[in-house]
Amino acid sequence: MDVTSFRTPGLGDQTHLLTHNGKGILVDPQRDIGRFVDAAAGQNVELRFVVETHLHNDYVSGAEQAALRTGAELVLPAAAAPAYRHTPAFHLEDLDGGAGLVLRPIHTPGHTPEHTSYLVLIDGEPVALFSGGSLLVASAGRPDLLGPERARSLARLQHRSLRRLAALPPGTALYPTHGEGSFCTTTGAGRLTSTIGTELTGNPLLAIDDPEKFADTLLAAPMPIPVFYRHMGPANTLGVPPMPPVRVPDLDEPTGHVVDIRPRHVQARGMLPGSYGIELDDDFGSWTGWLLPHDEPITLVAEPGQDVTEAVTQLAQIGIDTVQGVVRDLGQAATQTYRIADLDAFVKLLQPDAQLLDVRMPSEREQTRLEGAVERFLPDLFTQGVPAELDPGRSVLVACASGRRAAIAAAYLAREGYRPIVLTGAGVPDIAAVLLDRDSA
């Protein structure tokens, strides 16, 4: 047996390809299926099953299209009842993959009601568990994505599901879908893979016997839910067309929402007025899907020679196929600017009367706070507007944990008429440490 895992870091997810004696099982594929299908073909593997653990909330599934392209059998949780042809996976009803390969569905509700994990047996012996959003490495899938009204019921179900999986043989390899960087986890999941035995000794959630205490723990400090999540479940239930070819024509004039993907130090020198500044990185798609209206026309702004394929692919992974083209020459129109400062320069500007905006998540702020900072999580800045405490006539210092979100916030502030200065390459904890050292001296 061999398992190849494909990481999608911006969404914090993994797709897995298990192979054995020329047969393969593809688990939880993203929409850009080419990388998985090509890998199977490169290993001369016949895909026997394409399976989904649940109808995902954080990305558009590529399972139906992968099965159609390869002729594999599409297996989905029986309780999901999607609107397209598939084989329903019923609890403990084995599916024979041939060559001694058996796929055993295990109903594990909690992350979603239909959630199903898959135990793989080879010649009758359990070897691998694909746990999706149920049992994660040192964590568990969050139960509140379907709304607060159902969160406690799903949390109690998650407790039972985790204990069900923990009863499997300790040597069983564990391959979750959600991991570090995913907003589908209840806590910061660590490593990407594990074993049942390792989780029995190292996953703190498995040590909680009482279902109500378990639910309290899962629901104590929920992370924000990205806005685009609301579109993913319905899309995966009704079916998603194939990912279109990546074609991004050059444009002279932008159409629709303008998203500047250039590096922040380039954006700072001049952007098109009214544009979003989201430099291209692993989480570009997530932030764009969170901050922009879903499924409306988008024009990218890129540097000459900058490859926009990755940006378009990340958007397609969350169902956004509306990129109209790319503008590479801004001419004299780039009048929206902001300043960038390293840690030393930023701290010097942070005088007692300075305006500081902290755009980190609430859970981050609980760990480190700066006295006098105005706090507004980045997505809330876009939906609620600039806090009234900030004076547009004076500079606004903007910080997060690294400068990534602060730069996105700065572009918004600049288009609203403010004069932002972004801390880059460092964050609020670094500011706090410098101030502490300075005060101690």
RODO-2510 file (C-alpha; in nm, 4 decimals, decimal comma):
residues 441
     n   res          X          Y          Z
     1     m     0,0000     0,0000     0,0000
     2     d     0,1109     0,3537    -0,0742
     3     v    -0,0600     0,6850     0,0024
     4     t     0,0208     1,0090    -0,1788
     5     s    -0,1175     1,3221    -0,0138
     6     f    -0,1763     1,6440    -0,2070
     7     r    -0,1710     1,9529     0,0104
     8     t    -0,3791     2,2623    -0,0677
     9     p    -0,2205     2,4948     0,1904
    10     g    -0,4415     2,7980     0,1366
    11     l    -0,7481     2,5976     0,2384
    12     g    -0,5687     2,3810     0,4936
    13     d    -0,6825     2,0605     0,3221
    14     q    -0,5396     1,7413     0,1809
    15     t    -0,6510     1,5055    -0,0942
    16     h    -0,5258     1,1479    -0,0670
    17     l    -0,4513     0,8837    -0,3288
    18     l    -0,4175     0,5293    -0,1945
    19     t    -0,2750     0,2680    -0,4289
    20     h    -0,2405    -0,1087    -0,3952
    21     n    -0,1589    -0,3657    -0,6616
    22     g    -0,2508    -0,1309    -0,9440
    23     k    -0,5804    -0,0216    -0,7867
    24     g    -0,6437     0,3234    -0,6439
    25     i    -0,8780     0,5157    -0,4151
    26     l    -0,8953     0,8949    -0,4443
    27     v    -1,0289     1,0680    -0,1318
    28     d    -1,1746     1,4197    -0,1105
    29     p    -1,0365     1,5648    -0,4355
    30     q    -1,0294     1,9371    -0,4960
    31     r    -1,1852     2,0763    -0,8126
    32     d    -0,8540     2,0997    -1,0021
    33     i    -0,8493     1,7254    -1,0580
    34     g    -0,5681     1,7179    -1,3127
    35     r    -0,2965     1,6804    -1,0491
    36     f    -0,4663     1,3730    -0,8992
    37     v    -0,5624     1,2039    -1,2238
    38     d    -0,2144     1,2604    -1,3647
    39     a    -0,0542     1,1160    -1,0506
    40     a    -0,2661     0,8013    -1,0766
    41     a    -0,1856     0,7652    -1,4450
    42     g     0,1835     0,8215    -1,3738
    43     q     0,1771     0,5295    -1,1315
    44     n    -0,0144     0,3159    -1,3821
    45     v    -0,2995     0,2915    -1,1332
    46     e    -0,6635     0,2200    -1,2143
    47     l    -0,8805     0,4417    -0,9975
    48     r    -1,1356     0,2046    -0,8483
    49     f    -1,3142     0,4517    -0,6210
    50     v    -1,3401     0,8287    -0,5887
    51     v    -1,4857     0,9004    -0,2464
    52     e    -1,6005     1,1971    -0,0425
    53     t    -1,6147     1,2003     0,3364
    54     h    -1,8714     1,4836     0,3344
    55     l    -2,0102     1,7538     0,1083
    56     h    -1,7501     2,0105     0,1935
    57     n    -1,8112     2,3568     0,3305
    58     d    -1,4711     2,4988     0,2392
    59     y    -1,4145     2,4070    -0,1254
    60     v    -1,5809     2,2828    -0,4402
    61     s    -1,5461     1,9087    -0,4830
    62     g    -1,3825     1,7530    -0,7853
    63     a    -1,5087     1,4038    -0,7053
    64     e    -1,7871     1,3793    -0,9620
    65     q    -1,5671     1,5056    -1,2447
    66     a    -1,2738     1,2835    -1,1410
    67     a    -1,5008     0,9792    -1,1485
    68     l    -1,6456     1,0753    -1,4864
    69     r    -1,3004     1,1315    -1,6353
    70     t    -1,1475     0,8069    -1,5092
    71     g    -1,4452     0,5713    -1,4996
    72     a    -1,4018     0,5199    -1,1261
    73     e    -1,6981     0,4495    -0,9003
    74     l    -1,8131     0,7659    -0,7206
    75     v    -1,8843     0,6925    -0,3544
    76     l    -2,0566     0,9487    -0,1328
    77     p    -2,2113     0,9343     0,2162
    78     a    -2,5573     0,7793     0,1888
    79     a    -2,7150     1,0541     0,3991
    80     a    -2,5814     1,3280     0,1698
    81     a    -2,8258     1,2472    -0,1136
    82     p    -2,6625     1,4714    -0,3767
    83     a    -2,8441     1,5417    -0,7031
    84     y    -2,6176     1,3339    -0,9301
    85     r    -2,5359     0,9668    -0,9847
    86     h    -2,3217     0,7991    -0,7205
    87     t    -2,2864     0,4898    -0,5041
    88     p    -2,4205     0,5601    -0,1543
    89     a    -2,1856     0,4611     0,1264
    90     f    -2,3834     0,2923     0,4039
    91     h    -2,2365     0,2333     0,7490
    92     l    -2,0188    -0,0834     0,7573
    93     e    -2,1342    -0,1993     0,4123
    94     d    -1,8028    -0,2921     0,2521
    95     l    -1,7144    -0,2009    -0,1060
    96     d    -1,4826    -0,4453    -0,2829
    97     g    -1,2078    -0,2768    -0,4841
    98     g    -1,0422    -0,5949    -0,6056
    99     a    -0,6852    -0,7175    -0,5497
   100     g    -0,7615    -0,7611    -0,1785
   101     l    -0,8640    -0,3958    -0,1393
   102     v    -1,1808    -0,3223     0,0596
   103     l    -1,3358     0,0131     0,1458
   104     r    -1,5436     0,0148     0,4671
   105     p    -1,7632     0,3226     0,5314
   106     i    -1,8024     0,4311     0,8952
   107     h    -2,0751     0,6846     0,9681
   108     t    -1,9092     0,9601     1,1730
   109     p    -2,1506     1,2538     1,2029
   110     g    -2,0391     1,5678     1,3830
   111     h    -1,8580     1,7907     1,1397
   112     t    -2,1643     1,7468     0,9173
   113     p    -2,4620     1,5141     0,9709
   114     e    -2,3767     1,2876     0,6762
   115     h    -2,0040     1,2703     0,7443
   116     t    -1,8572     0,9293     0,6676
   117     s    -1,5022     0,8083     0,7292
   118     y    -1,3507     0,5255     0,5269
   119     l    -1,1437     0,2395     0,6650
   120     v    -0,9274     0,0642     0,4067
   121     l    -0,8595    -0,3052     0,4543
   122     i    -0,6025    -0,5031     0,2585
   123     d    -0,6436    -0,8794     0,2669
   124     g    -0,8789    -0,8355     0,5618
   125     e    -0,6441    -0,6203     0,7722
   126     p    -0,7216    -0,2534     0,8521
   127     v    -0,4366    -0,0354     0,7269
   128     a    -0,5607     0,3208     0,6758
   129     l    -0,8423     0,5470     0,7875
   130     f    -0,9539     0,8482     0,5846
   131     s    -1,1258     1,0580     0,8477
   132     g    -1,2134     1,3739     0,6513
   133     g    -1,3359     1,6285     0,9043
   134     s    -1,3972     1,3900     1,1934
   135     l    -1,0871     1,2780     1,3854
   136     l    -0,8029     1,5162     1,2982
   137     v    -0,4419     1,5221     1,4119
   138     a    -0,4586     1,6480     1,7724
   139     s    -0,7981     1,8014     1,6969
   140     a    -1,1421     1,7423     1,5466
   141     g    -1,3606     1,8952     1,2785
   142     r    -1,5695     2,1868     1,4010
   143     p    -1,9439     2,1220     1,4481
   144     d    -2,0807     2,4760     1,4024
   145     l    -2,0570     2,5334     1,0276
   146     l    -2,4269     2,4602     0,9764
   147     g    -2,5271     2,7289     1,2250
   148     p    -2,5304     2,7787     1,6017
   149     e    -2,8729     2,6155     1,6367
   150     r    -2,7333     2,2721     1,5457
   151     a    -2,3820     2,3137     1,6776
   152     r    -2,4283     2,1448     2,0160
   153     s    -2,6143     1,8482     1,8692
   154     l    -2,3405     1,8001     1,6130
   155     a    -2,0736     1,8409     1,8808
   156     r    -2,2272     1,5576     2,0818
   157     l    -2,2336     1,3447     1,7671
   158     q    -1,8693     1,4314     1,7048
   159     h    -1,7852     1,3009     2,0517
   160     r    -1,9375     0,9635     1,9705
   161     s    -1,7785     0,9549     1,6261
   162     l    -1,4286     1,0220     1,7588
   163     r    -1,4638     0,7452     2,0140
   164     r    -1,5874     0,5105     1,7423
   165     l    -1,2751     0,5778     1,5361
   166     a    -1,0450     0,5612     1,8376
   167     a    -1,1547     0,1985     1,8888
   168     l    -0,9818     0,0952     1,5644
   169     p    -0,6449    -0,0861     1,5874
   170     p    -0,3722     0,1504     1,7132
   171     g    -0,1493     0,0848     1,4144
   172     t    -0,4086     0,2122     1,1664
   173     a    -0,2700     0,5067     0,9701
   174     l    -0,4794     0,8235     0,9958
   175     y    -0,5280     1,0523     0,6951
   176     p    -0,7591     1,3484     0,7687
   177     t    -0,8679     1,5957     0,5031
   178     h    -0,8672     1,9086     0,7192
   179     g    -0,5476     2,0213     0,8887
   180     e    -0,3287     2,3174     0,9742
   181     g    -0,4642     2,6376     0,8219
   182     s    -0,8201     2,5127     0,7815
   183     f    -1,1179     2,7001     0,9254
   184     c    -1,2899     2,3591     0,9509
   185     t    -1,0878     2,2590     1,2578
   186     t    -1,1886     2,3337     1,6162
   187     t    -0,8293     2,4039     1,7170
   188     g    -0,5036     2,4434     1,5311
   189     a    -0,4448     2,0952     1,3935
   190     g    -0,0797     2,0008     1,3886
   191     r     0,0799     1,7331     1,1728
   192     l    -0,0906     1,6261     0,8543
   193     t    -0,1059     1,2506     0,9206
   194     s    -0,0938     1,0278     1,2259
   195     t    -0,2030     0,6882     1,3591
   196     i    -0,4902     0,5874     1,5833
   197     g    -0,2430     0,4938     1,8562
   198     t    -0,0696     0,8311     1,8412
   199     e    -0,4025     1,0110     1,8695
   200     l    -0,5063     0,7985     2,1677
   201     t    -0,2112     0,9364     2,3613
   202     g    -0,1766     1,2810     2,2051
   203     n    -0,5201     1,4112     2,1071
   204     p    -0,6646     1,5988     2,4074
   205     l    -1,0213     1,5630     2,2771
   206     l    -1,0054     1,1849     2,3052
   207     a    -0,9418     1,2226     2,6797
   208     i    -1,2816     1,3875     2,7367
   209     d    -1,5351     1,1207     2,8377
   210     d    -1,8384     1,3408     2,8976
   211     p    -2,0244     1,4439     2,5790
   212     e    -2,1378     1,7774     2,7268
   213     k    -1,7887     1,8720     2,8408
   214     f    -1,6646     1,7709     2,4958
   215     a    -1,9252     1,9955     2,3332
   216     d    -1,8323     2,2811     2,5657
   217     t    -1,4680     2,2441     2,4613
   218     l    -1,5444     2,2410     2,0887
   219     l    -1,7763     2,5397     2,1102
   220     a    -1,5840     2,7486     2,3637
   221     a    -1,3980     2,9720     2,1181
   222     p    -1,5283     2,9242     1,7648
   223     m    -1,3196     3,0610     1,4811
   224     p    -1,4822     3,2915     1,2273
   225     i    -1,6546     3,1265     0,9315
   226     p    -1,5401     3,2495     0,5897
   227     v    -1,8278     3,4019     0,3947
   228     f    -1,7731     3,1844     0,0871
   229     y    -1,8446     2,8685     0,2916
   230     r    -2,2184     2,9324     0,2534
   231     h    -2,1889     2,8598    -0,1199
   232     m    -1,9821     2,5402    -0,1032
   233     g    -2,2265     2,2926     0,0515
   234     p    -2,5131     2,3736    -0,1890
   235     a    -2,2768     2,3602    -0,4872
   236     n    -2,1440     2,0199    -0,3867
   237     t    -2,4967     1,8900    -0,3274
   238     l    -2,6342     1,9988    -0,6635
   239     g    -2,3211     1,9269    -0,8684
   240     v    -2,0434     2,1398    -1,0081
   241     p    -1,9373     2,1744    -1,3733
   242     p    -1,5790     2,0888    -1,4677
   243     m    -1,3191     2,3494    -1,3881
   244     p    -1,2864     2,5626    -1,7023
   245     p    -0,9497     2,6017    -1,8758
   246     v    -0,7375     2,8793    -1,7303
   247     r    -0,7547     3,1574    -1,9887
   248     v    -0,6811     3,5100    -1,8685
   249     p    -0,6660     3,7654    -2,1502
   250     d    -0,4816     4,0935    -2,1099
   251     l    -0,7155     4,3911    -2,0676
   252     d    -0,6619     4,7611    -2,1168
   253     e    -0,9484     4,8547    -1,8829
   254     p    -1,0716     4,6617    -1,5773
   255     t    -1,4176     4,5077    -1,5566
   256     g    -1,6057     4,4405    -1,2331
   257     h    -1,4163     4,4138    -0,9051
   258     v    -1,0449     4,4855    -0,9331
   259     v    -0,8111     4,2616    -0,7328
   260     d    -0,4445     4,3585    -0,7217
   261     i    -0,2293     4,0452    -0,6780
   262     r     0,1093     4,2171    -0,6959
   263     p     0,3485     4,2048    -0,3972
   264     r     0,2514     4,4490    -0,1230
   265     h     0,5613     4,6655    -0,1676
   266     v     0,4547     4,7186    -0,5300
   267     q     0,0904     4,7827    -0,4363
   268     a     0,2002     5,0406    -0,1816
   269     r     0,3555     5,2544    -0,4547
   270     g     0,0295     5,2791    -0,6478
   271     m    -0,2942     5,0894    -0,7065
   272     l    -0,6013     5,1520    -0,9162
   273     p    -0,8498     5,3516    -0,7068
   274     g    -1,1147     5,1331    -0,5471
   275     s    -0,9238     4,8084    -0,5950
   276     y    -0,8736     4,5264    -0,3475
   277     g    -0,5114     4,4590    -0,2572
   278     i    -0,4685     4,0825    -0,2036
   279     e    -0,1180     3,9830    -0,3030
   280     l    -0,0827     3,6361    -0,4509
   281     d    -0,0001     3,3759    -0,1894
   282     d    -0,1294     3,0353    -0,0803
   283     d    -0,4420     3,1858     0,0758
   284     f    -0,5233     3,4304    -0,2034
   285     g    -0,8407     3,2434    -0,3027
   286     s    -0,9684     3,2221     0,0535
   287     w    -0,9298     3,5940     0,1209
   288     t    -1,0769     3,6906    -0,2154
   289     g    -1,3756     3,4627    -0,1603
   290     w    -1,4205     3,5995     0,1913
   291     l    -1,3997     3,9696     0,1047
   292     l    -1,5577     4,0019    -0,2404
   293     p    -1,9178     3,9336    -0,3461
   294     h    -1,9445     3,5765    -0,4693
   295     d    -1,9563     3,5040    -0,8410
   296     e    -1,9313     3,8617    -0,9666
   297     p    -1,6857     3,9685    -1,2432
   298     i    -1,3235     4,0133    -1,1374
   299     t    -1,0259     4,1764    -1,3068
   300     l    -0,6801     4,0915    -1,1777
   301     v    -0,3958     4,3425    -1,1654
   302     a    -0,0579     4,1745    -1,2015
   303     e     0,3021     4,2677    -1,2654
   304     p     0,4398     4,2212    -1,6170
   305     g     0,5366     3,8572    -1,6451
   306     q     0,3571     3,7540    -1,3245
   307     d     0,1842     3,4158    -1,3667
   308     v    -0,1862     3,4487    -1,2865
   309     t    -0,2630     3,0766    -1,3290
   310     e    -0,2332     3,0105    -0,9559
   311     a    -0,4718     3,2957    -0,8720
   312     v    -0,7371     3,1706    -1,1148
   313     t    -0,6966     2,8124    -0,9904
   314     q    -0,7403     2,9129    -0,6269
   315     l    -1,0590     3,0998    -0,7130
   316     a    -1,1924     2,8045    -0,9119
   317     q    -1,1326     2,5804    -0,6108
   318     i    -1,4038     2,7757    -0,4290
   319     g    -1,6338     2,7999    -0,7295
   320     i    -1,5383     3,1444    -0,8613
   321     d    -1,5010     3,1263    -1,2410
   322     t    -1,5566     3,4951    -1,3127
   323     v    -1,2062     3,6293    -1,3816
   324     q    -1,2474     3,8447    -1,6920
   325     g    -0,8805     3,9169    -1,7538
   326     v    -0,5691     4,0854    -1,6224
   327     v    -0,4373     4,4431    -1,6351
   328     r    -0,0588     4,4706    -1,6323
   329     d    -0,0011     4,8357    -1,7248
   330     l    -0,1581     5,0852    -1,4840
   331     g    -0,0215     5,3911    -1,6642
   332     q    -0,0956     5,7106    -1,4720
   333     a    -0,4055     5,5681    -1,2995
   334     a    -0,2284     5,4139    -0,9987
   335     t    -0,3085     5,6823    -0,7441
   336     q    -0,4138     5,4750    -0,4411
   337     t    -0,1092     5,4364    -0,2134
   338     y    -0,0047     5,3373     0,1368
   339     r     0,3193     5,3163     0,3347
   340     i     0,5101     5,0109     0,4552
   341     a     0,7297     5,0006     0,7660
   342     d     0,9498     4,7357     0,9258
   343     l     0,9262     4,6647     1,2969
   344     d     1,1784     4,9257     1,4134
   345     a     1,0249     5,2056     1,2057
   346     f     0,6723     5,1028     1,3058
   347     v     0,7488     5,1056     1,6779
   348     k     0,9049     5,4512     1,6466
   349     l     0,5794     5,5740     1,4923
   350     l     0,3774     5,4125     1,7695
   351     q     0,3705     5,7154     1,9979
   352     p     0,1064     5,7573     2,2729
   353     d    -0,1269     5,9509     2,0438
   354     a    -0,0800     5,7234     1,7403
   355     q    -0,3737     5,5475     1,5778
   356     l    -0,3215     5,1689     1,5702
   357     l    -0,5600     4,9275     1,3985
   358     d    -0,5299     4,5553     1,4856
   359     v    -0,6983     4,3367     1,2213
   360     r    -0,6267     3,9934     1,3728
   361     m    -0,8882     3,7339     1,4713
   362     p    -1,0482     3,7632     1,8172
   363     s    -0,8702     3,4448     1,9335
   364     e    -0,5340     3,5975     1,8390
   365     r    -0,6137     3,9170     2,0243
   366     e    -0,6938     3,7184     2,3382
   367     q    -0,3331     3,5982     2,3421
   368     t    -0,1648     3,9361     2,2843
   369     r    -0,3218     4,2797     2,3119
   370     l    -0,1800     4,6289     2,2750
   371     e    -0,3205     4,9036     2,4926
   372     g    -0,5022     5,1671     2,2927
   373     a    -0,5301     4,9638     1,9724
   374     v    -0,8566     4,9769     1,7779
   375     e    -0,9537     4,6164     1,7094
   376     r    -1,1460     4,5001     1,4039
   377     f    -1,1007     4,1625     1,2362
   378     l    -1,0135     4,2077     0,8698
   379     p    -1,3396     4,0765     0,7158
   380     d    -1,5399     4,2903     0,9610
   381     l    -1,3554     4,5957     0,8336
   382     f    -1,5062     4,5314     0,4895
   383     t    -1,8603     4,4636     0,6164
   384     q    -1,8788     4,7150     0,9032
   385     g    -1,6537     4,9874     0,7686
   386     v    -1,3680     5,1778     0,9273
   387     p    -1,4068     5,2165     1,3057
   388     a    -1,5383     5,5592     1,4018
   389     e    -1,2465     5,6084     1,6438
   390     l    -1,0015     5,6431     1,3548
   391     d    -0,9391     5,9948     1,2275
   392     p    -0,8888     6,0094     0,8471
   393     g    -0,6846     6,3245     0,8917
   394     r    -0,4043     6,1341     1,0661
   395     s    -0,2004     5,8287     0,9733
   396     v    -0,3340     5,4875     1,0757
   397     l    -0,0814     5,2217     1,1776
   398     v    -0,2091     4,8781     1,0732
   399     a    -0,0855     4,5453     1,2113
   400     c    -0,1733     4,1766     1,2190
   401     a     0,0546     3,8770     1,2792
   402     s     0,2771     3,9046     0,9719
   403     g     0,1664     4,1974     0,7553
   404     r    -0,0449     3,9864     0,5194
   405     r    -0,3867     4,0932     0,6482
   406     a    -0,2616     4,4398     0,7403
   407     a    -0,1714     4,5025     0,3754
   408     i    -0,5180     4,3921     0,2625
   409     a    -0,6675     4,6269     0,5217
   410     a    -0,4390     4,9105     0,4083
   411     a    -0,5683     4,8926     0,0521
   412     y    -0,9221     4,9216     0,1875
   413     l    -0,8321     5,2135     0,4133
   414     a    -0,6560     5,3932     0,1289
   415     r    -0,9588     5,3695    -0,0978
   416     e    -1,1697     5,5099     0,1882
   417     g    -0,9457     5,8153     0,2114
   418     y    -0,7251     5,7151     0,5068
   419     r    -0,3456     5,7187     0,5228
   420     p    -0,2393     5,3697     0,6339
   421     i     0,1072     5,2555     0,7362
   422     v     0,1511     4,8766     0,7335
   423     l     0,3728     4,6768     0,9652
   424     t     0,5253     4,4115     0,7394
   425     g     0,7401     4,1108     0,8187
   426     a     0,6328     4,1212     1,1833
   427     g     0,3176     4,1400     1,3916
   428     v     0,1473     4,2537     1,7097
   429     p     0,3311     3,9984     1,9300
   430     d     0,6607     4,1375     1,7986
   431     i     0,5486     4,4922     1,8812
   432     a     0,4530     4,3819     2,2313
   433     a     0,7923     4,2178     2,2832
   434     v     0,9797     4,5309     2,1686
   435     l     0,7704     4,7559     2,3914
   436     l     0,8231     4,5232     2,6868
   437     d     1,1994     4,5244     2,6367
   438     r     1,1974     4,9019     2,6000
   439     d     0,9966     4,9504     2,9178
   440     s     1,2172     4,7049     3,1088
   441     a     1,5276     4,8977     3,0039
***
